[in-house]
Structure formats: structure tokens, C-alpha cells
Amino acid sequence: VQLVESGGGLVQAGGSLRLSCAASGRTLGAYGWFRHASGKEREFIAAISRVGNTYYNDSMKDRFTISRDNAEKSYLHIGNLKPEDSDVYYCSAGRSPVAYYPGRNPDYWGQGTRVTVSS
């Protein structure tokens, strides 16, 4: 399975961004997004199952929206960007939604896309 992210870059605070993740190789049960910067713990953002059930980090659900289409692509929309959102964002996928249960890990990861928010 290969996951390829796109959509990162430099944006101004207050703006919005949509990250995309394209999957190939097999049908997947769920997609998720994390962010992780050097020296910090990896942070779960959101996940979405194949049938559209969504799961969010409670601290992020007001500005982050996960979605997917029928072509094995997932999206993460980030609104009202803040400088503290600057990070490397990773797409992930699991064979089933269980991969996103507490204590579990996704089966597949993308290479990451960097988002930098200027103040």
C-alpha cells in the first residue's frame, strides 16, 4: 500500500488548507491523519472509516475536518490556521477502523507533508 500526501506549504495565520492523501494498493477500511514534529509526541487528529464514520481528537474537532471520497482518497481541511499548527502532517490508513482505537496503530503511513503557518 502506498499513501501519498499533498497540499502542504506555507500559509498565513487565519487561512485554511486542505491536505490530500491518495492511496493505492488495496482497499482500506479507514484513513487517519496525525501530525508530528521533531521533539514532540505524535498527535492524532482524526480518522474516518470506509462507511464515513469519523473520529476526532476532541481538542481539534472545531478546526479540523476529515473527509474521503470513493476513490481511495482522504482529505484533511484545517481552518483558521495558527502558527502552532506548523508541523509535519501524516496520512495513515488501516485495514479496518480498529487501527485507530486507543492503543492501536495504523497499518500504513505516508511520507508526510509539511505545513508552515506564518503569523
Rosetta blueprint (number, residue, H / E / L):
1 V L
2 Q E
3 L E
4 V E
5 E E
6 S E
7 G L
8 G L
9 G E
10 L E
11 V E
12 Q E
13 A L
14 G L
15 G L
16 S L
17 L E
18 R E
19 L E
20 S E
21 C E
22 A E
23 A E
24 S E
25 G L
26 R L
27 T L
28 L L
29 G L
30 A E
31 Y E
32 G E
33 W E
34 F E
35 R E
36 H L
37 A L
38 S L
39 G L
40 K L
41 E L
42 R L
43 E E
44 F E
45 I E
46 A E
47 A E
48 I E
49 S E
50 R L
51 V L
52 G L
53 N L
54 T E
55 Y E
56 Y E
57 N L
58 D L
59 S L
60 M L
61 K L
62 D L
63 R L
64 F E
65 T E
66 I E
67 S E
68 R E
69 D L
70 N L
71 A L
72 E L
73 K E
74 S E
75 Y E
76 L E
77 H E
78 I E
79 G L
80 N L
81 L L
82 K L
83 P H
84 E H
85 D H
86 S L
87 D E
88 V E
89 Y E
90 Y E
91 C E
92 S E
93 A E
94 G E
95 R L
96 S L
97 P H
98 V H
99 A H
100 Y H
101 Y L
102 P L
103 G L
104 R L
105 N L
106 P L
107 D L
108 Y E
109 W E
110 G L
111 Q L
112 G L
113 T E
114 R E
115 V E
116 T E
117 V E
118 S E
119 S L
